[in-house]
Amino acid sequence: MFRALLKLIVIVALVAAAAAFFLGYRIGDDGVVRPAEAPVATTGSVDVTKARETAAVVGEKLATGANEAQRALAEMSLQAKIKSKMALDELVKASDINIDSANGKVTLTGTVGSEAARARAVQLARETAGVTSVTDRLVVR
């Protein structure tokens, strides 16, 4: 979960940096956003074809990163829904259960106090919208 959050932060920072670079804006000392005063001087001609190809590659990488970030957010949201259900349940001790998910497939690991708590945790996960399957790796203490 921490890795997914870290990936998301890195992707957002890269998207913001690329957007600032391509838009040619800068923030002045007073905090007001304004366009750059003068274009950057070049020596010789600019290879427009190469610039377009490079921009296409960067755009594709940004789109891929955005898709990965969206999937990570969806998985984290699913995990949070399940964890919230468990936290509100009197039988299940949510702090002792870890929830991992990928494409709607949820894996529960950790310890529970009884077989009834185990069954309830699995039931809560299965009943959550977006869950396609649940793998039970819970251990009864």
C-alpha positions in Angstrom: 0.0 0.0 0.0 2.9 2.3 0.8 4.5 1.6 -2.5 1.3 2.4 -4.4 1.1 5.7 -2.6 4.7 6.5 -3.3 4.2 5.6 -7.0 1.2 7.9 -7.1 3.1 10.8 -5.6 6.0 10.4 -8.0 3.7 10.2 -11.0 1.8 13.3 -9.9 5.1 15.2 -9.5 6.3 14.1 -12.9 3.0 15.1 -14.5 3.1 18.5 -12.9 6.8 19.1 -13.9 6.1 18.0 -17.5 3.1 20.3 -17.6 5.0 23.3 -16.3 7.9 22.6 -18.7 5.6 22.3 -21.8 3.4 25.2 -20.9 6.4 27.5 -20.5 5.1 29.2 -17.4 7.0 30.1 -14.3 6.0 31.4 -10.9 7.3 34.9 -10.1 8.6 36.1 -6.7 5.1 37.5 -5.9 3.4 34.1 -6.5 1.6 35.2 -9.6 1.8 32.8 -12.5 2.8 34.5 -15.8 4.3 33.4 -19.1 8.0 33.4 -19.7 9.2 36.8 -20.8 11.3 35.8 -23.8 11.6 32.6 -25.8 14.7 30.5 -25.4 17.3 31.3 -28.0 18.4 28.4 -30.2 21.5 28.0 -32.3 20.6 26.7 -35.7 17.3 25.0 -36.7 15.1 22.9 -34.6 14.3 19.4 -35.8 10.5 19.5 -35.5 10.0 15.9 -36.3 12.3 14.8 -33.5 10.6 17.2 -31.1 7.2 15.7 -32.0 8.4 12.2 -31.6 9.9 13.0 -28.2 6.7 14.7 -27.2 4.7 11.6 -28.3 6.9 9.4 -26.2 6.6 11.7 -23.1 2.8 11.9 -23.6 2.6 8.1 -23.8 4.6 7.7 -20.6 2.4 10.3 -18.9 -0.8 8.5 -20.0 0.6 5.1 -18.8 1.6 6.7 -15.4 -1.9 8.3 -15.1 -3.5 4.9 -15.7 -1.3 3.2 -13.1 -2.2 5.9 -10.6 -5.9 5.5 -11.3 -5.6 1.7 -10.8 -3.7 2.3 -7.5 -6.3 4.7 -6.3 -9.1 2.2 -7.1 -7.3 -0.6 -5.2 -6.6 1.6 -2.2 -10.3 2.7 -2.2 -11.4 -0.9 -2.3 -9.1 -1.8 0.6 -10.4 1.2 2.6 -14.0 0.2 2.1 -13.3 -3.3 3.4 -11.2 -2.0 6.3 -14.0 0.4 7.2 -16.6 -2.3 7.3 -14.4 -4.4 9.5 -13.7 -1.5 11.8 -17.4 -1.0 12.3 -18.1 -4.7 13.0 -18.1 -5.8 16.6 -16.8 -9.3 15.9 -13.8 -8.5 13.7 -10.7 -6.7 15.0 -9.7 -4.8 11.8 -6.3 -3.7 13.1 -5.1 -7.4 13.1 -6.1 -8.0 9.4 -4.1 -6.9 6.4 -6.0 -6.4 3.1 -4.3 -6.6 -0.3 -6.1 -6.4 -3.6 -5.4 -6.5 -7.3 -8.1 -6.2 -10.0 -10.8 -6.9 -7.5 -9.1 -10.0 -6.1 -8.7 -9.5 -2.3 -6.4 -11.4 0.0 -6.9 -11.3 3.8 -4.0 -12.0 6.0 -3.4 -11.7 9.8 -5.0 -13.1 12.9 -8.5 -13.3 14.3 -9.8 -14.3 17.7 -12.2 -17.0 16.5 -13.6 -19.0 13.6 -16.7 -16.8 13.7 -14.5 -13.6 13.3 -12.7 -15.3 10.4 -16.0 -16.1 8.6 -17.3 -12.6 9.3 -14.2 -10.9 7.9 -14.4 -13.0 4.7 -18.1 -12.2 4.4 -17.5 -8.5 4.8 -14.9 -8.6 2.1 -17.0 -10.6 -0.3 -20.0 -8.3 0.2 -18.0 -5.2 -0.8 -18.7 -3.7 -4.2 -15.9 -4.3 -6.6 -14.6 -7.5 -5.0 -14.5 -10.4 -7.4 -12.9 -13.0 -5.2 -11.5 -13.3 -1.7 -8.5 -15.4 -0.6 -8.6 -16.2 3.1 -5.2 -16.5 4.7 -6.4 -15.6 8.2 -5.1 -17.5 11.2 -7.3 -18.2 14.2 -5.4 -17.5 17.5 
